[in-house]
Amino acid sequence: MTEQTANEELLSQIERVERLKEEQKGIGEDISDILKEMKARGYDMLAVREMLRLRKMDSDKRRDFQNAVEVYGTQLGLL
């Protein structure tokens, strides 16, 4: 690989990362707008964020977590 080819490849990769970061910024803004709209409509945002977090979890891990929350909640007199 020549030095010029290496430089072009490096520049290409850097530009790809920059484009993706810009897309990521736009997606983050879109998500923020949706969450603001949900808040304005009266949704409990703590619950919404928890649902988003739980939905990302593997079902076995989520079940284990929910069981632990139930056990701890019972022990603390919360449930």
C-alpha positions as a printed Julia matrix, in Angstrom:
79×3 Matrix{Float64}:
   0.0     0.0    0.0
   1.44    3.33  -1.0
   1.54    6.26   1.36
  -1.07    8.09  -0.75
  -3.39    5.07  -0.69
  -2.95    4.75   3.07
  -3.72    8.45   3.51
  -6.84    8.16   1.33
  -8.0     5.11   3.26
  -7.46    6.88   6.58
  -9.36    9.94   5.38
 -12.19    7.75   4.09
 -12.53    5.95   7.41
 -12.42    9.21   9.38
 -15.13   10.7    7.15
 -17.31    7.59   7.63
 -17.03    7.93  11.41
 -17.88   11.63  11.19
 -21.0    10.9    9.08
 -22.13    8.2   11.5
 -21.62   10.5   14.47
 -23.75   13.13  12.73
 -26.48   10.54  12.09
 -26.22    9.44  15.72
 -26.67   13.04  16.85
 -29.78   13.35  14.69
 -31.22   10.1   16.04
 -30.54   11.27  19.61
 -32.42   14.49  18.89
 -35.34   12.5   17.47
 -35.46   10.3   20.56
 -35.35   13.36  22.79
 -38.26   14.91  20.86
 -40.34   11.74  21.25
 -39.64   11.59  24.99
 -40.57   15.27  25.39
 -43.82   14.62  23.54
 -44.58   11.66  25.8
 -43.92   13.81  28.87
 -46.21   16.53  27.53
 -48.94   13.9   27.06
 -48.64   12.97  30.73
 -46.65    9.75  30.64
 -44.61    8.93  33.73
 -41.13    9.32  32.3
 -39.4     7.33  35.01
 -41.67    4.39  34.13
 -41.15    4.93  30.38
 -37.36    4.91  30.76
 -37.58    1.79  32.93
 -39.7     0.06  30.28
 -37.12    0.97  27.62
 -34.35   -0.42  29.82
 -36.26   -3.63  30.58
 -37.14   -4.22  26.93
 -33.42   -4.16  26.06
 -32.72   -6.97  28.53
 -32.62  -10.63  27.62
 -35.83  -12.27  28.86
 -34.02  -14.55  31.35
 -32.01  -11.67  32.75
 -35.17   -9.53  32.97
 -37.04  -12.31  34.83
 -34.13  -12.72  37.29
 -34.01   -8.97  37.84
 -37.76   -8.72  38.4
 -37.65  -11.64  40.87
 -34.84   -9.93  42.79
 -36.79   -6.66  42.9
 -39.82   -8.54  44.26
 -37.75  -10.3   46.94
 -36.01   -7.1   48.02
 -39.25   -5.12  47.92
 -40.94   -7.68  50.13
 -38.01   -7.7   52.56
 -38.14   -3.91  52.79
 -41.94   -3.85  53.18
 -42.45   -2.05  49.88
 -44.59   -4.76  48.28
